[in-house]
Amino acid sequence: MSTPLPYPRFPGFDVMSQAGHWDEVTRQLVEDRLEPDGGASFFSRLERRAAGALVDRLTGQDGGQLVPVLQMLEDRLASGSTDGWHHQRLPQDAEVWRRTVLHLDADAQAIHGADFADCTADQQDGLLEGIRTQGDEPWHGLWAPGIWNLWMRYVCSAFYSHPRAWEEIGFPGPAFPRGYKNTGLDRREPFEVAQAHPEQEGDPHP
């Protein structure tokens, strides 16, 4: 994932302008994602600070919130909406989330003398990279590869289910019931927008 570019990748594109072409259930579902109600509370105050910093680093959103991933994540965990399975080497997802964000604080305090949320971006990245590259060894008694997989599954699912993220990648939303007729490389529908500045260095989608 990446921080939104300083210029719009698909200028003038507003995915919600297509909402009238979606069925009513889909439209309401997508509209609800624009402003999560914020009523669900899963993390404690301390856990939420660490979780928020973690989510910001994984999505590159620490410079500005394109998508309210933390609230979407917390709503999901509070409702018990899992993927329907968990790895046998890990506890249930909710327990893993609670334990791991506190372990991040513990490591940050031990190494940098501050909570994870109060560390610099480089310090946070260093701590996360240590977990990502831990290999098959446990981290605080938990299977490190499974932790990383769980974090990314939840965070990516939230981020890329949101209309603002769709606009960043040029996805015009659900195809049903209208469908698509112009299939093929670089063949766009009338409601789609061409990518701007594909030649920019660092753009992963030239």
C-alpha positions in Angstrom: 0.0 0.0 0.0 1.1 3.5 -0.5 0.3 7.1 0.6 -1.9 8.8 -1.9 0.1 10.7 -4.6 0.4 14.5 -4.5 -1.6 14.6 -7.7 -4.8 12.7 -8.5 -4.0 9.5 -10.4 -7.4 9.6 -12.0 -8.4 13.3 -12.1 -12.1 14.1 -11.9 -13.1 10.6 -11.1 -15.7 10.2 -8.4 -16.8 6.6 -7.9 -19.9 7.6 -6.0 -21.2 9.3 -9.2 -21.9 5.8 -10.4 -24.0 4.8 -7.4 -27.2 5.2 -9.3 -26.2 2.3 -11.5 -25.9 -0.1 -8.5 -28.7 -2.1 -7.0 -30.1 -0.6 -3.8 -28.5 -3.0 -1.3 -25.1 -2.5 -2.8 -25.5 1.2 -2.9 -26.4 1.4 0.7 -23.5 -0.9 1.7 -21.0 1.3 -0.1 -22.4 4.5 1.2 -22.2 3.3 4.7 -18.5 2.8 4.3 -17.9 6.5 3.6 -18.7 7.4 7.2 -18.5 4.5 9.7 -20.8 5.1 12.6 -17.9 4.9 15.1 -20.2 3.2 17.6 -18.2 0.0 17.9 -15.5 -0.1 20.5 -13.2 -3.1 20.5 -9.8 -1.8 21.7 -9.1 -0.2 25.0 -7.7 3.4 24.8 -4.1 2.1 25.1 -4.7 -0.7 22.5 -6.3 1.7 20.1 -3.3 4.1 20.1 -1.0 1.3 19.1 -3.5 -0.2 16.7 -4.0 3.2 15.0 -0.2 3.7 14.6 0.1 0.2 13.2 -2.6 0.7 10.7 -1.2 4.0 9.6 2.2 2.5 8.9 0.8 -0.5 7.1 -1.4 1.7 4.8 1.0 4.7 4.5 -1.8 7.0 5.8 0.1 8.7 8.6 0.2 11.8 6.5 -3.6 12.0 6.0 -6.6 9.7 6.3 -7.9 8.6 2.9 -9.7 5.7 4.4 -10.8 5.2 8.1 -9.2 1.8 8.3 -8.9 1.7 12.1 -12.6 2.4 12.7 -13.6 -0.2 10.0 -11.2 -2.7 11.6 -12.6 -2.0 15.1 -16.2 -2.3 13.9 -15.4 -5.7 12.3 -13.6 -7.1 15.4 -16.3 -5.8 17.7 -19.0 -7.6 15.7 -17.0 -10.8 15.5 -16.9 -10.8 11.7 -13.9 -12.9 11.0 -12.8 -14.8 7.8 -14.4 -17.9 9.2 -11.1 -19.6 10.1 -7.9 -19.0 12.0 -4.5 -20.7 11.8 -4.0 -23.5 14.2 -0.8 -22.0 15.4 -2.5 -18.8 16.5 -5.4 -18.0 18.9 -8.6 -16.4 17.6 -8.2 -13.3 15.6 -9.5 -10.9 18.2 -7.1 -12.2 20.8 -4.2 -11.9 18.4 -5.1 -8.3 17.7 -5.3 -7.4 21.4 -2.1 -9.1 22.3 0.0 -8.0 19.4 -0.7 -4.2 19.7 0.3 -4.4 23.3 3.5 -6.3 22.4 4.3 -3.5 19.9 4.1 -1.1 22.8 6.3 -3.3 25.0 9.0 -3.6 22.2 8.9 0.1 21.5 9.3 0.9 25.2 12.2 -1.6 25.6 14.1 -0.3 22.5 13.1 3.3 22.1 11.7 4.3 25.6 8.3 5.3 24.2 5.0 3.7 23.2 4.7 2.5 19.6 2.4 5.4 18.7 5.0 7.9 20.0 7.9 6.5 18.1 9.1 8.1 14.9 8.0 6.6 11.6 11.5 5.1 11.1 11.4 3.5 14.5 8.0 2.1 13.9 9.1 0.7 10.5 12.1 -0.9 12.1 10.0 -2.7 14.7 7.5 -3.9 12.1 10.3 -5.0 9.8 11.7 -7.1 12.6 8.4 -8.9 12.9 7.9 -9.3 9.1 11.4 -10.9 8.8 11.2 -13.0 12.0 10.9 -16.1 10.0 9.2 -19.1 11.6 10.3 -18.1 15.1 7.8 -16.9 17.6 7.3 -13.3 18.6 6.2 -12.9 22.2 5.0 -16.5 21.9 3.0 -16.0 18.8 3.8 -17.3 15.3 5.3 -14.3 13.5 4.4 -15.1 9.9 0.8 -15.7 10.9 0.6 -12.4 12.8 1.8 -10.5 9.7 -0.6 -12.3 7.5 -3.5 -11.6 9.8 -2.6 -7.9 10.1 -2.4 -7.5 6.3 -5.6 -9.5 5.6 -7.7 -7.3 7.9 -6.1 -4.0 6.9 -6.1 -4.7 3.1 -9.7 -5.9 3.3 -10.8 -2.7 5.0 -8.7 -0.3 2.8 -9.7 -1.7 -0.6 -13.4 -2.0 0.3 -13.6 1.7 0.6 -14.8 4.0 -2.3 -11.9 6.5 -1.7 -9.4 3.7 -2.3 -11.3 2.7 -5.4 -10.8 6.2 -6.8 -7.1 6.0 -6.2 -6.8 2.8 -8.3 -9.4 3.8 -10.9 -12.0 1.2 -9.9 -15.5 2.4 -10.8 -17.3 0.1 -8.3 -19.6 -2.9 -8.6 -20.3 -4.1 -12.1 -23.8 -5.4 -11.3 -26.3 -4.8 -12.8 -24.9 -2.6 -15.5 -21.8 -4.7 -16.4 -18.9 -3.8 -18.6 -18.7 -3.9 -22.4 -15.2 -2.6 -23.3 -13.0 -5.4 -22.1 -9.3 -5.6 -22.9 -6.1 -3.7 -22.2 -6.5 0.1 -22.0 -10.1 -0.1 -23.2 -12.3 2.0 -20.9 -15.9 2.5 -20.3 -17.4 6.0 -20.9 -17.5 6.5 -17.2 -13.9 5.5 -16.5 -11.0 8.0 -16.5 -7.5 7.6 -17.9 -4.6 7.6 -15.5 -2.7 10.8 -15.3 1.1 11.0 -15.1 1.9 7.3 -15.5 5.5 8.2 -16.3 6.0 9.6 -12.8 8.9 7.8 -11.0 7.7 5.6 -8.3 4.3 5.1 -9.7 3.7 1.3 -9.5 1.1 1.4 -12.3 2.6 3.1 -15.4 
